[in-house]
Amino acid sequence: MRAPLSPEADAAYIRFSSEAIQESEEVSAGIVLEYDAEGHIEGTEVLDAREHLPAAMLRAA
């Protein structure tokens, strides 16, 4: 799996589907889960991505 990286923000975003995001929750320092209207996880955002994710997983957006 690869995570597109926004170099300016040092944030990676992984999207699991195209459903509309209804709610976001920071579940750990720098880790944000995004949910659809039914409560399913639709994506995750990793802030300070270079700190949290292995370099092999990151690629420039």
VENPEZI-V542656 format. One record per run of one state. SS is the DSSP state (~ for helix, > for strand, _ for the rest). FROM is the first residue (numbers start at 1). TO is the last residue. If there is no record, write none. Layout:
SS|FROM|TO / SS|FROM|TO
This chain:
_|1|2 / >|3|6 / _|7|10 / >|11|15 / _|16|22 / >|23|28 / _|29|30 / >|31|35 / _|36|40 / >|41|47 / _|48|48 / ~|49|52 / _|53|54 / ~|55|57 / >|58|60 / _|61|61
